[in-house]
Amino acid sequence: MTFLAVCGSGQGLFAVPFFTTALHRVRPHETGSAAGLLNAAQQLGGTLGIALLGTIFLHAASDGPSEPARAVLNGARNAFWVSVGLIAATGVAAALLHAASRSNRGRGTEEGG
């Protein structure tokens, strides 16, 4: 129960700033299309992520030891570490994109001023 509360509040704290940041440079008449595209990309990413982690879990669980409990733990451990790696890669990509955005914004104000 506590896990679901933490996940729910984390999702709520993430979604609004994420969508605001992603859509802040979109022209007002394009907002609906951009929001739809962003939502579709989010749904596709979630679907592919579940498929990837499920495949890793089931592959490791089926190739694991003969004891079912240990095989399930091996599959969960492998899927967990792959998800940690994906989250780390996402953080690095976000930091690089943020840095590039800030440098482009700085150039725009220098050229315009």
Buried (B, 14 or more C-beta within 10 A) or exposed (E): EEEEEEEEEEEEEEEEEEBEEBEEEBEEEEEEEBBEEBEEEBEEEEEEEEEBBEEBBEEBBEEBEEEEEEBBBBBBEBBEEBBEEEEEEEEEEEEEEEEEEEEEEEEEEEEEE
